[in-house]
Amino acid sequence: MSMRITYVLLAALLLLSACREPEDIIPSDKTDVGGGDAGDIAGFFLLNEGNMGSNKCTLDYYDYASGIYSKNIYAERNPGVVQELGDVGNDLAIYGSKLWAVVNCSNLVEVMDVATARHIGQISIPNCRYITFKDGYAYVSSYAGPVEIDPNSRLGYVARIDTTTLQVKDTCVVGYQPEEMVIAGNKLYVANSGGYRVPNYDHTVSVIDLSSFKEIKKIDVAPNLHRMELDAYGNIWVSSRGDYYDIPSMVFLISTESDSVIEQMDLLACTDMTLCGDSLYVYSNTWNYFTQSSDVNYAVVDVKTRQVLTRRFITDGSEQQFQNPYGLAVNPNTREIFVTDARDYITPGKVYCFSPDGKLKWNANTGDIPSRIVFTRKRLQ
């Protein structure tokens, strides 16, 4: 047998081993929860983290026109991707014609066609966390090292990716275990957590000049930073998870003009937050080891006046159904509020849809640990 024929046969065997048989692919599970008119928003994608080490990150989709919630759509649309989405989905975003999923423990960013959810490519980034975009580039925060508690863990970095070629063009070293990011003008702000260095958490927000792609400043804020939202008045709302003992979770305001902390919202704890117009929706499910309990709140803040409007944006008592609220999103057109529930963290979760006045409209089963929701203006084909 010639060497050329041998190579062809080996290639064929590799292709066969890389593709799954139809009976091995779990089809999506569809539930009719009711539709509605959401203007130019066609629906939303929901990324389920999956349990660490189980390779169970999955993708769901809700369609406003049909009212169908489809659970686990990635596998049936991508039968040639053996590992599917991978291990622990951490962030989800749409930029241009692409849907981007940051898959933490698989050390990759999965890029899909937003119209079909079909695989386009992957970018390898170790211990990747969150993603944001500007001017044809994606910016991904990375812990840089392995997934482990380590007082000597290395500094993290932000990777700059060309959204056309999907190539990493540059990296910028920031603080320890960087989390969410926002872009204001020509500056990228990064919330550094230092979570692997417990109890010596990082306290800083890194400021990166996008022209030079260099860190130009660190803003001292509070320990264990996580979430970020940029309002229309040039202020960044950044959450601190505290130390889970003496230092409580709080929200701080950073001015992008002075690059300094201008206010501390002492009575506003935060696990997740999302901005819709001038309304900042904040929920907290913050654990305290002293009390062995979680403090749960559902607040809305007017970012213009910086006043808490309510601490109960769910008004019909439906939050009593939640075991562990986990993700939060608000439809910018309808103002519907979506809250995900991770339940016991090892079995399928739920997503709940509430009217703008906080009354339950519908709920659906999701994958394990439902986390990030992103609204799409292109209906899934």
C-alpha positions in Angstrom: 0.0 0.0 0.0 1.4 3.4 -1.0 2.1 6.1 1.6 -0.4 8.3 -0.1 -3.2 5.8 0.2 -2.3 5.2 3.9 -2.6 8.9 4.6 -6.0 9.1 2.9 -7.3 6.1 5.0 -5.9 7.7 8.2 -7.6 11.0 7.4 -10.9 9.2 6.7 -10.7 7.3 10.0 -10.1 10.6 11.8 -13.1 12.2 10.2 -15.3 9.2 11.1 -14.1 9.3 14.7 -14.7 13.1 14.9 -18.3 12.9 13.8 -21.1 11.5 16.0 -23.8 9.2 14.8 -27.4 10.8 14.7 -28.5 8.6 17.6 -25.7 10.0 19.8 -27.0 13.6 19.4 -29.5 14.7 22.0 -32.1 16.8 20.2 -33.3 20.1 21.5 -36.3 20.0 23.9 -39.0 22.5 22.9 -41.6 24.1 25.2 -44.4 26.4 24.1 -44.4 29.2 26.8 -46.2 31.8 24.7 -45.0 34.5 22.4 -45.5 38.2 21.9 -44.4 41.3 20.1 -40.9 42.5 21.1 -40.3 44.9 18.3 -37.1 44.3 16.5 -35.9 41.8 19.1 -36.5 38.3 17.7 -35.6 36.3 20.8 -32.7 35.5 23.1 -30.0 33.0 23.6 -29.2 31.6 27.1 -25.9 30.0 28.0 -25.9 27.3 30.6 -22.6 26.9 32.5 -22.9 23.2 33.2 -21.2 21.6 36.1 -17.4 22.0 36.3 -15.6 19.0 34.8 -18.7 17.6 33.2 -18.4 19.1 29.7 -22.1 20.1 30.0 -22.1 23.7 28.8 -25.2 24.1 26.6 -27.1 26.8 24.6 -30.9 27.5 24.7 -33.0 29.8 22.5 -36.3 31.6 23.0 -38.3 32.8 19.9 -40.8 35.6 20.4 -42.7 35.0 17.2 -43.5 31.3 18.0 -43.3 31.4 21.7 -41.1 28.3 21.7 -38.3 27.9 24.2 -35.7 25.4 22.8 -33.4 23.8 25.3 -29.9 22.6 24.1 -29.8 23.7 20.5 -26.0 23.5 19.9 -25.6 19.8 19.7 -28.2 19.2 17.0 -26.9 22.1 14.9 -23.3 21.1 15.2 -23.0 17.3 15.0 -19.4 17.5 13.9 -18.2 19.3 17.1 -17.3 16.3 19.3 -17.0 18.1 22.6 -20.0 20.4 21.9 -19.6 23.7 23.8 -17.3 22.4 26.4 -16.8 22.9 30.1 -18.3 25.8 32.0 -19.8 28.6 29.9 -19.1 31.9 31.5 -20.2 34.7 29.1 -22.2 35.2 25.9 -22.4 38.1 23.5 -23.4 39.1 20.0 -21.1 41.2 17.8 -21.9 41.7 14.1 -23.1 38.5 12.6 -21.4 36.3 15.2 -22.5 34.8 18.6 -19.6 34.5 21.0 -19.5 32.1 24.0 -16.7 32.2 26.5 -16.1 28.7 27.8 -14.0 29.0 31.0 -12.6 25.6 31.9 -12.2 24.5 28.2 -10.0 27.5 27.7 -11.7 28.7 24.6 -14.0 31.2 23.0 -16.6 29.5 20.7 -17.7 31.6 17.7 -21.0 30.8 16.0 -23.2 32.3 13.3 -25.9 34.2 15.1 -28.5 33.3 12.5 -28.0 29.6 12.8 -25.9 28.9 16.0 -23.6 26.9 13.8 -19.9 26.7 14.6 -17.5 29.1 12.8 -14.3 28.8 14.9 -12.7 28.7 18.3 -10.0 30.9 19.9 -7.8 29.4 22.6 -7.5 31.5 25.7 -6.6 30.0 29.1 -9.1 30.3 31.9 -11.1 32.9 29.9 -13.9 34.8 31.7 -15.7 37.7 29.9 -15.9 39.5 26.6 -16.6 42.9 25.2 -16.1 44.6 21.8 -15.1 47.8 20.0 -14.1 48.7 16.4 -13.7 45.2 15.0 -12.0 43.8 18.1 -13.1 41.5 20.9 -11.5 41.8 24.3 -11.5 38.8 26.5 -10.4 38.7 30.2 -8.2 35.8 31.2 -7.1 34.5 34.6 -4.0 33.3 32.6 -3.3 30.3 34.9 -5.0 27.0 35.9 -8.3 26.8 37.7 -7.1 26.5 41.3 -6.9 28.5 44.5 -3.2 29.7 44.7 -1.9 32.6 46.8 0.9 32.8 44.3 -1.3 32.8 41.2 -0.1 35.0 38.4 -1.5 38.3 37.1 -4.2 38.0 34.5 -4.5 39.6 31.1 -6.9 40.9 28.5 -6.6 39.4 25.0 -7.4 41.5 21.9 -8.9 39.5 19.1 -9.6 40.4 15.4 -13.3 39.6 15.0 -12.8 38.8 11.3 -9.8 36.5 11.4 -10.4 35.2 14.9 -6.7 35.7 15.7 -5.3 37.0 19.0 -3.5 40.2 18.1 -2.2 41.3 21.4 -2.4 40.9 25.2 -2.3 43.3 28.1 -1.4 42.3 31.6 -3.8 43.6 34.3 -4.6 42.6 37.9 -5.3 39.3 39.5 -8.2 37.2 38.1 -9.8 39.8 35.9 -13.6 39.6 35.5 -16.1 41.9 33.6 -15.1 44.8 31.5 -16.6 48.0 29.9 -15.3 50.4 27.3 -15.8 54.1 27.6 -14.3 56.3 24.8 -10.8 54.9 24.2 -10.4 53.2 27.5 -11.1 49.7 28.6 -11.9 49.2 32.3 -11.3 45.7 33.9 -12.6 44.6 37.3 -9.9 42.6 39.0 -11.1 40.1 41.6 -8.0 38.2 42.9 -10.4 35.4 43.7 -7.7 32.7 43.6 -5.6 34.6 46.1 -8.1 34.5 48.9 -8.0 36.1 51.5 -5.7 38.5 49.7 -8.1 39.7 47.1 -7.3 42.3 44.4 -8.9 45.7 45.1 -8.4 47.4 41.7 -9.9 48.3 38.4 -7.3 48.3 35.6 -7.6 51.1 33.0 -6.2 50.2 29.5 -5.6 52.8 26.8 -6.9 51.1 23.6 -4.5 53.0 21.3 -1.4 51.6 22.9 -3.1 48.6 24.5 -1.2 49.3 27.7 -2.5 49.6 31.3 -2.2 53.2 32.2 -3.7 53.2 35.7 -5.2 51.1 38.5 -8.1 52.5 40.5 -8.3 51.2 44.1 -11.9 50.3 44.8 -12.7 47.3 47.1 -11.9 43.6 47.4 -13.0 40.9 45.0 -14.5 43.0 42.1 -16.8 41.4 39.6 -19.6 43.0 37.6 -19.5 46.3 35.6 -22.1 48.5 33.8 -21.5 51.8 32.1 -24.3 54.3 32.3 -25.2 57.2 29.9 -23.6 59.8 32.3 -20.0 58.5 32.1 -20.1 56.5 35.3 -19.2 52.8 35.8 -21.2 50.8 38.3 -18.8 48.1 39.7 -19.7 45.4 42.2 -17.5 44.1 45.0 -18.2 40.6 46.4 -16.5 41.5 49.6 -14.7 38.8 51.6 -17.9 36.8 52.6 -17.0 37.5 56.3 -16.5 41.1 57.6 -16.6 43.0 54.3 -20.0 42.9 52.7 -20.8 43.0 49.0 -21.3 46.6 47.7 -21.6 48.6 44.6 -19.3 51.5 43.7 -19.4 54.3 41.1 -16.3 55.2 39.1 -16.1 58.4 37.0 -14.6 57.8 33.6 -13.7 61.5 33.5 -11.5 61.4 36.6 -10.9 57.6 36.7 -11.7 57.6 40.4 -14.4 56.3 42.8 -17.0 59.0 43.3 -19.6 57.1 45.4 -20.1 54.0 47.5 -23.6 52.5 47.6 -23.3 51.0 51.1 -26.7 49.4 51.3 -26.7 47.8 47.8 -25.2 44.3 47.6 -24.8 42.7 44.2 -24.5 39.3 42.6 -25.5 40.4 39.1 -26.7 43.6 37.5 -27.9 44.8 34.1 -28.7 48.3 32.8 -31.8 49.2 30.8 -32.1 52.9 30.1 -31.6 54.7 33.3 -32.7 51.7 35.4 -30.0 49.5 36.9 -31.5 46.1 37.9 -29.5 44.5 40.7 -30.0 41.2 42.5 -28.0 39.9 45.4 -27.6 36.4 46.6 -24.6 37.0 48.8 -23.3 34.4 51.2 -21.9 35.2 54.7 -19.9 32.5 56.5 -20.5 34.1 59.9 -24.3 33.9 59.5 -24.3 30.8 57.3 -27.0 32.5 55.2 -27.5 34.5 52.0 -28.9 38.0 51.7 -31.3 38.0 48.8 -32.6 41.3 47.3 -34.0 42.4 43.9 -33.4 46.2 43.5 -33.8 48.8 40.9 -31.6 52.0 41.0 -32.1 55.2 39.0 -28.6 55.8 37.7 -29.3 59.5 37.0 -30.3 60.3 40.5 -28.4 57.4 42.1 -31.4 56.5 44.2 -32.7 53.0 44.9 -36.3 53.0 43.5 -37.3 49.6 44.9 -35.8 46.6 46.6 -38.5 44.3 45.2 -38.7 44.3 41.4 -40.5 40.9 41.6 -43.9 42.0 43.0 -46.1 38.8 43.0 -44.1 36.7 45.4 -42.8 34.4 42.6 -39.3 34.7 43.9 -40.3 32.3 46.6 -40.0 29.6 43.9 -36.3 30.3 43.4 -33.7 28.1 45.0 -30.6 29.9 43.8 -31.2 33.0 41.6 -28.2 33.1 39.2 -28.7 35.2 36.0 -30.4 38.5 35.2 -31.5 40.3 32.0 -34.0 42.9 30.9 -35.5 43.1 27.4 -34.7 46.7 26.3 -37.8 46.9 24.2 -40.5 45.3 26.3 -38.8 45.8 29.7 -39.6 42.2 30.6 -37.3 40.9 33.4 -35.6 37.5 33.1 -34.2 35.7 36.2 -32.5 32.3 36.0 -32.4 29.8 38.8 -29.5 27.4 39.2 -31.6 25.3 41.6 -29.2 22.8 43.2 -26.4 23.5 40.7 -26.3 19.8 39.6 -29.6 19.4 37.8 -31.4 21.4 35.1 -32.3 25.0 36.1 -35.1 27.3 35.2 -35.6 30.7 33.5 -38.4 33.0 34.6 -40.0 35.8 32.6 -41.6 38.7 34.5 -43.7 41.6 33.2 -42.2 45.1 33.7 -44.3 45.4 36.8 -42.8 42.2 38.3 -45.5 39.6 37.7 -44.6 36.2 36.4 -45.5 35.5 32.8 -43.9 32.1 32.1 -41.0 29.8 33.1 -39.1 27.0 31.3 -36.6 24.4 32.1 -33.0 25.1 31.1 -29.7 23.3 31.1 -27.5 23.1 34.2 -26.7 26.4 35.9 -28.4 28.9 33.5 -26.3 32.0 33.4 -26.0 34.5 30.6 -28.8 35.9 28.4 -28.2 37.9 25.2 -31.1 39.3 23.1 -30.9 38.9 19.3 -32.5 40.9 16.5 -31.9 38.1 14.0 -34.3 35.2 14.3 -32.7 31.8 14.5 -33.1 29.9 11.2 
